[in-house]
């Protein structure tokens, strides 16, 4: 029972992480420069539905960690919610 509860909590956190990732990606697509700005450090291209914007290394790393984090959390949470308990 406790394992399933932890699994559902992780699934909920994964959904929050996914929504944060999507919102931040949309914000970046609308707010960041559309040409590389070496002076500002915005040199990492991101394609968002055909629109290329340039992120800093920190912004690109943040998006990568958010995306990887919510996917891994969702998989672990999903596994915990669907596994059967050995206690019949």
C-alpha positions in Angstrom: 0.0 0.0 0.0 2.8 2.4 0.9 4.7 1.6 -2.3 1.6 2.5 -4.4 1.1 5.8 -2.5 4.8 6.8 -3.1 4.3 5.8 -6.8 1.3 8.1 -7.1 3.1 10.9 -5.4 6.0 10.5 -7.9 3.5 10.5 -10.8 2.0 13.7 -9.5 5.5 15.3 -9.2 6.3 14.1 -12.8 3.1 15.8 -14.1 4.2 19.1 -12.3 7.6 18.7 -13.8 6.2 18.1 -17.3 4.0 21.2 -17.0 6.9 23.3 -15.8 9.1 22.1 -18.7 6.4 22.9 -21.2 5.7 26.3 -19.7 9.3 27.2 -19.6 9.9 26.0 -23.2 7.0 28.2 -24.3 8.3 31.2 -22.4 11.8 30.8 -23.8 10.4 30.5 -27.4 8.6 33.8 -27.0 11.1 35.8 -24.9 14.6 34.8 -26.1 16.5 36.1 -29.1 16.0 34.6 -32.6 19.6 35.1 -33.5 22.7 34.1 -31.6 23.9 36.6 -29.1 27.5 35.7 -28.2 27.8 38.7 -25.9 24.9 37.5 -23.8 25.9 33.9 -24.0 22.8 32.9 -26.0 24.5 30.5 -28.4 22.6 27.2 -28.0 19.8 26.8 -30.6 16.4 25.5 -29.7 13.8 24.6 -32.3 10.3 25.2 -31.0 7.7 24.3 -33.7 9.9 25.7 -36.4 11.0 28.8 -34.5 14.7 28.9 -33.6 15.6 30.7 -30.5 19.0 30.8 -28.7 19.5 29.8 -25.1 22.4 30.2 -22.7 24.2 27.1 -21.5 22.4 27.4 -18.2 19.0 27.6 -19.8 19.7 24.6 -22.0 20.9 22.6 -19.0 17.9 23.5 -17.0 15.5 22.4 -19.8 17.5 19.1 -20.2 17.4 18.4 -16.4 13.6 19.2 -16.2 12.8 17.0 -19.2 15.0 14.1 -18.0 13.8 14.4 -14.4 10.1 14.3 -15.2 10.4 11.4 -17.5 12.5 9.3 -15.0 10.2 10.2 -12.2 7.1 9.2 -14.2 8.6 5.9 -15.1 9.6 5.1 -11.5 6.2 6.2 -10.2 4.4 4.2 -12.9 6.3 1.1 -12.0 5.6 1.5 -8.3 1.9 2.0 -8.9 1.5 -1.1 -11.1 3.6 -3.7 -9.3 1.7 -6.2 -7.1 2.5 -6.5 -3.5 4.0 -9.8 -2.3 1.7 -9.8 0.7 -1.4 -11.0 -1.2 
